[in-house]
Amino acid sequence: MVRLPLTPAEIARGRRLGTLLRRARGDRSMVDVAFAARVSPETLRKIESGRIATPAFATVASVAAALGLSLDEVWAEIADASGSAAADDSRDALTARPVPH
């Protein structure tokens, strides 16, 4: 399966997610948060740095819970800068992409 390149909106959203998680982690160590979220520290590091711009929903939910964030808070922070969640929704971006043959 070929993975399609990320859109600029997805990359930007991934960076906002990473910034939010780093800020929410505060002084807690990455290892402690990763352990609490049941993800590897490497995965958390990649998400926080924006290298994984579109992490799995379950991963985001687990890390958010470990940091005491609701998914509503996460979405409110990472939605596009204009405040339009629909314009930044990866489901919309996926339907707009051509399918490779």
OpenMM code with the backbone's topology and positions (N, CA, C; nanometers):
from openmm import Vec3, app, unit

residues = "MET VAL ARG LEU PRO LEU THR PRO ALA GLU ILE ALA ARG GLY ARG ARG LEU GLY THR LEU LEU ARG ARG ALA ARG GLY ASP ARG SER MET VAL ASP VAL ALA PHE ALA ALA ARG VAL SER PRO GLU THR LEU ARG LYS ILE GLU SER GLY ARG ILE ALA THR PRO ALA PHE ALA THR VAL ALA SER VAL ALA ALA ALA LEU GLY LEU SER LEU ASP GLU VAL TRP ALA GLU ILE ALA ASP ALA SER GLY SER ALA ALA ALA ASP ASP SER ARG ASP ALA LEU THR ALA ARG PRO VAL PRO HIS".split()
positions = [
    Vec3(0.0847, -0.1180, 0.0000),
    Vec3(0.0000, 0.0000, 0.0000),
    Vec3(0.0892, 0.1242, 0.0000),
    Vec3(0.0578, 0.2149, -0.0878),
    Vec3(0.1325, 0.3393, -0.0983),
    Vec3(0.0669, 0.4434, -0.0083),
    Vec3(0.1487, 0.5070, 0.0737),
    Vec3(0.0958, 0.6129, 0.1590),
    Vec3(0.1068, 0.7450, 0.0834),
    Vec3(-0.0036, 0.8151, 0.0744),
    Vec3(-0.0063, 0.9429, 0.0051),
    Vec3(0.0669, 1.0489, 0.0873),
    Vec3(0.1290, 1.1455, 0.0216),
    Vec3(0.1967, 1.2527, 0.0956),
    Vec3(0.0967, 1.3308, 0.1804),
    Vec3(0.1444, 1.3803, 0.2924),
    Vec3(0.0588, 1.4610, 0.3788),
    Vec3(0.0341, 1.5972, 0.3167),
    Vec3(-0.0835, 1.6489, 0.3410),
    Vec3(-0.1154, 1.7834, 0.2946),
    Vec3(-0.0494, 1.8849, 0.3878),
    Vec3(-0.0323, 2.0077, 0.3425),
    Vec3(0.0210, 2.1110, 0.4323),
    Vec3(-0.0643, 2.1274, 0.5583),
    Vec3(-0.1950, 2.1124, 0.5448),
    Vec3(-0.2842, 2.1246, 0.6615),
    Vec3(-0.2576, 2.0129, 0.7617),
    Vec3(-0.2343, 1.8909, 0.7138),
    Vec3(-0.2053, 1.7788, 0.8034),
    Vec3(-0.0718, 1.7987, 0.8748),
    Vec3(0.0264, 1.8492, 0.8024),
    Vec3(0.1574, 1.8749, 0.8632),
    Vec3(0.1451, 1.9818, 0.9715),
    Vec3(0.0740, 2.0883, 0.9411),
    Vec3(0.0552, 2.1967, 1.0385),
    Vec3(-0.0220, 2.1478, 1.1605),
    Vec3(-0.1245, 2.0661, 1.1368),
    Vec3(-0.2026, 2.0128, 1.2485),
    Vec3(-0.1155, 1.9229, 1.3358),
    Vec3(-0.0279, 1.8438, 1.2741),
    Vec3(0.0635, 1.7585, 1.3497),
    Vec3(0.1584, 1.8391, 1.4370),
    Vec3(0.2058, 1.9508, 1.3838),
    Vec3(0.2938, 2.0384, 1.4629),
    Vec3(0.2194, 2.0988, 1.5810),
    Vec3(0.0936, 2.1400, 1.5562),
    Vec3(0.0143, 2.1958, 1.6676),
    Vec3(-0.0119, 2.0900, 1.7736),
    Vec3(-0.0370, 1.9660, 1.7311),
    Vec3(-0.0584, 1.8576, 1.8264),
    Vec3(0.0673, 1.8364, 1.9100),
    Vec3(0.1827, 1.8309, 1.8442),
    Vec3(0.3082, 1.8125, 1.9173),
    Vec3(0.3325, 1.9221, 2.0185),
    Vec3(0.3081, 2.0468, 1.9782),
    Vec3(0.3263, 2.1609, 2.0682),
    Vec3(0.2331, 2.1503, 2.1876),
    Vec3(0.1081, 2.1150, 2.1631),
    Vec3(0.0108, 2.0990, 2.2711),
    Vec3(0.0556, 1.9918, 2.3692),
    Vec3(0.0979, 1.8769, 2.3194),
    Vec3(0.1374, 1.7675, 2.4082),
    Vec3(0.2624, 1.8024, 2.4881),
    Vec3(0.3592, 1.8660, 2.4254),
    Vec3(0.4797, 1.9091, 2.4981),
    Vec3(0.4427, 2.0058, 2.6093),
    Vec3(0.3564, 2.1018, 2.5770),
    Vec3(0.3141, 2.2009, 2.6770),
    Vec3(0.2382, 2.1341, 2.7908),
    Vec3(0.1487, 2.0406, 2.7574),
    Vec3(0.0693, 1.9725, 2.8605),
    Vec3(0.1565, 1.8823, 2.9469),
    Vec3(0.2624, 1.8265, 2.8878),
    Vec3(0.3520, 1.7381, 2.9642),
    Vec3(0.4275, 1.8160, 3.0699),
    Vec3(0.4571, 1.9408, 3.0431),
    Vec3(0.5251, 2.0255, 3.1408),
    Vec3(0.6572, 1.9653, 3.1863),
    Vec3(0.6714, 1.9499, 3.3184),
    Vec3(0.7947, 1.8974, 3.3767),
    Vec3(0.7981, 1.7451, 3.3842),
    Vec3(0.6886, 1.6805, 3.3493),
    Vec3(0.6882, 1.5337, 3.3513),
    Vec3(0.7840, 1.4809, 3.2463),
    Vec3(0.8499, 1.3722, 3.2768),
    Vec3(0.9422, 1.3163, 3.1789),
    Vec3(0.8638, 1.2495, 3.0665),
    Vec3(0.9255, 1.2459, 2.9506),
    Vec3(0.8647, 1.1808, 2.8351),
    Vec3(0.8417, 1.0327, 2.8642),
    Vec3(0.9354, 0.9708, 2.9336),
    Vec3(0.9236, 0.8279, 2.9664),
    Vec3(0.8036, 0.8036, 3.0564),
    Vec3(0.7842, 0.8890, 3.1573),
    Vec3(0.6698, 0.8729, 3.2482),
    Vec3(0.5372, 0.8856, 3.1742),
    Vec3(0.5268, 0.9865, 3.0872),
    Vec3(0.4027, 1.0072, 3.0132),
    Vec3(0.3802, 0.8919, 2.9155),
    Vec3(0.4850, 0.8518, 2.8461),
    Vec3(0.4725, 0.7410, 2.7504),
    Vec3(0.4284, 0.6131, 2.8224),
    Vec3(0.4889, 0.5859, 2.9370),
    Vec3(0.4514, 0.4671, 3.0141),
    Vec3(0.3039, 0.4741, 3.0553),
    Vec3(0.2614, 0.5904, 3.1040),
    Vec3(0.1213, 0.6074, 3.1456),
    Vec3(0.0260, 0.5920, 3.0274),
    Vec3(0.0697, 0.6347, 2.9091),
    Vec3(-0.0145, 0.6276, 2.7901),
    Vec3(-0.0036, 0.4934, 2.7181),
    Vec3(0.0901, 0.4102, 2.7628),
    Vec3(0.1133, 0.2791, 2.7018),
    Vec3(0.1583, 0.2903, 2.5561),
    Vec3(0.2455, 0.3891, 2.5315),
    Vec3(0.3111, 0.4035, 2.4024),
    Vec3(0.4607, 0.4101, 2.4288),
    Vec3(0.5402, 0.3893, 2.3268),
    Vec3(0.6845, 0.3960, 2.3460),
    Vec3(0.7282, 0.5421, 2.3581),
    Vec3(0.8335, 0.5662, 2.4354),
    Vec3(0.8864, 0.7030, 2.4421),
    Vec3(0.9249, 0.7559, 2.3035),
    Vec3(0.9730, 0.6681, 2.2163),
    Vec3(1.0095, 0.7090, 2.0808),
    Vec3(0.8870, 0.7581, 2.0034),
    Vec3(0.7754, 0.6891, 2.0193),
    Vec3(0.6520, 0.7331, 1.9532),
    Vec3(0.6095, 0.8699, 2.0054),
    Vec3(0.6130, 0.8870, 2.1359),
    Vec3(0.5751, 1.0163, 2.1933),
    Vec3(0.6703, 1.1255, 2.1461),
    Vec3(0.7989, 1.0958, 2.1399),
    Vec3(0.8965, 1.1936, 2.0932),
    Vec3(0.8668, 1.2352, 1.9489),
    Vec3(0.8355, 1.1377, 1.8648),
    Vec3(0.8062, 1.1680, 1.7248),
    Vec3(0.6783, 1.2502, 1.7104),
    Vec3(0.5784, 1.2210, 1.7914),
    Vec3(0.4540, 1.2999, 1.7863),
    Vec3(0.4819, 1.4426, 1.8329),
    Vec3(0.5528, 1.4557, 1.9454),
    Vec3(0.5819, 1.5883, 1.9984),
    Vec3(0.6667, 1.6719, 1.9025),
    Vec3(0.7532, 1.6071, 1.8268),
    Vec3(0.8400, 1.6801, 1.7344),
    Vec3(0.7732, 1.7045, 1.5994),
    Vec3(0.6558, 1.6462, 1.5785),
    Vec3(0.5843, 1.6626, 1.4515),
    Vec3(0.6258, 1.5626, 1.3451),
    Vec3(0.7160, 1.4690, 1.3779),
    Vec3(0.7598, 1.3695, 1.2795),
    Vec3(0.6494, 1.2693, 1.2486),
    Vec3(0.5590, 1.2470, 1.3431),
    Vec3(0.4384, 1.1688, 1.3160),
    Vec3(0.3244, 1.2706, 1.3201),
    Vec3(0.2886, 1.3206, 1.2039),
    Vec3(0.1885, 1.4276, 1.1961),
    Vec3(0.0463, 1.3760, 1.2072),
    Vec3(0.0256, 1.2483, 1.1753),
    Vec3(-0.1094, 1.1915, 1.1801),
    Vec3(-0.1084, 1.0626, 1.2611),
    Vec3(-0.0864, 1.0732, 1.3931),
    Vec3(-0.0850, 0.9521, 1.4752),
    Vec3(-0.2236, 0.8888, 1.4812),
    Vec3(-0.2261, 0.7624, 1.5149),
    Vec3(-0.3531, 0.6903, 1.5271),
    Vec3(-0.4407, 0.7543, 1.6348),
    Vec3(-0.5701, 0.7492, 1.6119),
    Vec3(-0.6651, 0.8067, 1.7077),
    Vec3(-0.6437, 0.7489, 1.8471),
    Vec3(-0.6272, 0.6172, 1.8565),
    Vec3(-0.6095, 0.5535, 1.9871),
    Vec3(-0.4849, 0.6050, 2.0576),
    Vec3(-0.3804, 0.6332, 1.9817),
    Vec3(-0.2580, 0.6870, 2.0405),
    Vec3(-0.2816, 0.8266, 2.0949),
    Vec3(-0.3471, 0.9103, 2.0170),
    Vec3(-0.3780, 1.0463, 2.0624),
    Vec3(-0.4662, 1.0407, 2.1868),
    Vec3(-0.5674, 0.9562, 2.1845),
    Vec3(-0.6584, 0.9443, 2.2987),
    Vec3(-0.5845, 0.8981, 2.4232),
    Vec3(-0.4945, 0.8028, 2.4081),
    Vec3(-0.4195, 0.7499, 2.5216),
    Vec3(-0.3240, 0.8543, 2.5801),
    Vec3(-0.2528, 0.9242, 2.4943),
    Vec3(-0.1606, 1.0273, 2.5425),
    Vec3(-0.2387, 1.1415, 2.6062),
    Vec3(-0.3477, 1.1824, 2.5430),
    Vec3(-0.4302, 1.2894, 2.5995),
    Vec3(-0.4803, 1.2512, 2.7387),
    Vec3(-0.5275, 1.1287, 2.7539),
    Vec3(-0.5761, 1.0832, 2.8847),
    Vec3(-0.4636, 1.0848, 2.9880),
    Vec3(-0.3456, 1.0413, 2.9484),
    Vec3(-0.2320, 1.0402, 3.0405),
    Vec3(-0.1942, 1.1815, 3.0842),
    Vec3(-0.2221, 1.2796, 2.9993),
    Vec3(-0.1909, 1.4189, 3.0310),
    Vec3(-0.3090, 1.4940, 3.0922),
    Vec3(-0.4222, 1.4264, 3.1075),
    Vec3(-0.5395, 1.4902, 3.1662),
    Vec3(-0.6115, 1.5834, 3.0702),
    Vec3(-0.5955, 1.5595, 2.9400),
    Vec3(-0.6628, 1.6410, 2.8386),
    Vec3(-0.7820, 1.5650, 2.7816),
    Vec3(-0.8908, 1.6357, 2.7567),
    Vec3(-1.0025, 1.5731, 2.6875),
    Vec3(-0.9757, 1.5818, 2.5374),
    Vec3(-1.0379, 1.4939, 2.4617),
    Vec3(-1.0219, 1.4995, 2.3162),
    Vec3(-1.0813, 1.6274, 2.2593),
    Vec3(-1.1837, 1.6814, 2.3249),
    Vec3(-1.2395, 1.8100, 2.2822),
    Vec3(-1.1353, 1.9213, 2.2964),
    Vec3(-1.0604, 1.9194, 2.4077),
    Vec3(-0.9555, 2.0193, 2.4266),
    Vec3(-0.8468, 2.0051, 2.3204),
    Vec3(-0.8107, 1.8814, 2.2917),
    Vec3(-0.7075, 1.8563, 2.1910),
    Vec3(-0.7535, 1.9093, 2.0565),
    Vec3(-0.8747, 1.8747, 2.0149),
    Vec3(-0.9238, 1.9182, 1.8841),
    Vec3(-0.9336, 2.0703, 1.8766),
    Vec3(-0.9799, 2.1332, 1.9850),
    Vec3(-0.9917, 2.2791, 1.9861),
    Vec3(-0.8558, 2.3453, 1.9650),
    Vec3(-0.7512, 2.2847, 2.0179),
    Vec3(-0.6165, 2.3403, 2.0037),
    Vec3(-0.5552, 2.3147, 1.8669),
    Vec3(-0.5866, 2.2015, 1.8052),
    Vec3(-0.5158, 2.1669, 1.6821),
    Vec3(-0.5947, 2.1971, 1.5553),
    Vec3(-0.7212, 2.2351, 1.5678),
    Vec3(-0.7987, 2.2722, 1.4487),
    Vec3(-0.7279, 2.3872, 1.3798),
    Vec3(-0.7515, 2.4044, 1.2521),
    Vec3(-0.6766, 2.5058, 1.1766),
    Vec3(-0.6929, 2.6456, 1.2359),
    Vec3(-0.6015, 2.7325, 1.2014),
    Vec3(-0.5921, 2.8656, 1.2607),
    Vec3(-0.7180, 2.9498, 1.2405),
    Vec3(-0.7942, 2.9240, 1.1340),
    Vec3(-0.9151, 3.0020, 1.1107),
    Vec3(-1.0301, 2.9567, 1.2002),
    Vec3(-1.0081, 2.8445, 1.2721),
    Vec3(-1.1119, 2.7930, 1.3601),
    Vec3(-1.2074, 2.6994, 1.2902),
    Vec3(-1.1844, 2.6743, 1.1639),
    Vec3(-1.2719, 2.5870, 1.0873),
    Vec3(-1.2224, 2.4440, 1.0927),
    Vec3(-1.2871, 2.3620, 1.1710),
    Vec3(-1.2462, 2.2221, 1.1815),
    Vec3(-1.2719, 2.1487, 1.0516),
    Vec3(-1.3799, 2.1820, 0.9824),
    Vec3(-1.4127, 2.1104, 0.8594),
    Vec3(-1.3077, 2.1339, 0.7519),
    Vec3(-1.2521, 2.2531, 0.7451),
    Vec3(-1.1509, 2.2823, 0.6435),
    Vec3(-1.0227, 2.2060, 0.6689),
    Vec3(-0.9999, 2.1665, 0.7934),
    Vec3(-0.8757, 2.1007, 0.8314),
    Vec3(-0.8973, 1.9525, 0.8582),
    Vec3(-1.0129, 1.9016, 0.8314),
    Vec3(-1.0458, 1.7640, 0.8639),
    Vec3(-0.9788, 1.6698, 0.7654),
    Vec3(-0.8988, 1.5772, 0.8173),
    Vec3(-0.8245, 1.4868, 0.7291),
    Vec3(-0.9194, 1.3989, 0.6474),
    Vec3(-1.0393, 1.3731, 0.6954),
    Vec3(-1.1336, 1.2950, 0.6158),
    Vec3(-1.1678, 1.3696, 0.4882),
    Vec3(-1.1858, 1.5029, 0.4972),
    Vec3(-1.2112, 1.5829, 0.3782),
    Vec3(-1.0895, 1.5811, 0.2865),
    Vec3(-0.9710, 1.5900, 0.3432),
    Vec3(-0.8492, 1.5903, 0.2639),
    Vec3(-0.8331, 1.4567, 0.1907),
    Vec3(-0.8700, 1.3469, 0.2554),
    Vec3(-0.8564, 1.2169, 0.1930),
    Vec3(-0.9496, 1.2027, 0.0730),
    Vec3(-1.0696, 1.2551, 0.0843),
    Vec3(-1.1641, 1.2424, -0.0264),
    Vec3(-1.1264, 1.3305, -0.1427),
    Vec3(-1.0464, 1.4334, -0.1196),
    Vec3(-1.0070, 1.5250, -0.2249),
    Vec3(-0.8835, 1.4767, -0.3018),
    Vec3(-0.8152, 1.3763, -0.2498),
    Vec3(-0.6920, 1.3291, -0.3129),
    Vec3(-0.7231, 1.2277, -0.4231),
    Vec3(-0.6454, 1.2344, -0.5311),
    Vec3(-0.6628, 1.1311, -0.6343),
    Vec3(-0.6121, 0.9971, -0.5831),
    Vec3(-0.6768, 0.8928, -0.6262),
    Vec3(-0.6395, 0.7576, -0.5853),
    Vec3(-0.5389, 0.7031, -0.6867),
    Vec3(-0.4182, 0.6600, -0.6392),
    Vec3(-0.3201, 0.6068, -0.7336),
    Vec3(-0.3655, 0.4707, -0.7860),
    Vec3(-0.3287, 0.4396, -0.9077),
    Vec3(-0.3661, 0.3116, -0.9674),
    Vec3(-0.2480, 0.2194, -0.9721),
] * unit.nanometer
topology = app.Topology()
chain = topology.addChain("A")
for resn in residues:
    res = topology.addResidue(resn, chain)
    for name in ("N", "CA", "C"):
        topology.addAtom(name, app.Element.getBySymbol(name[0]), res)
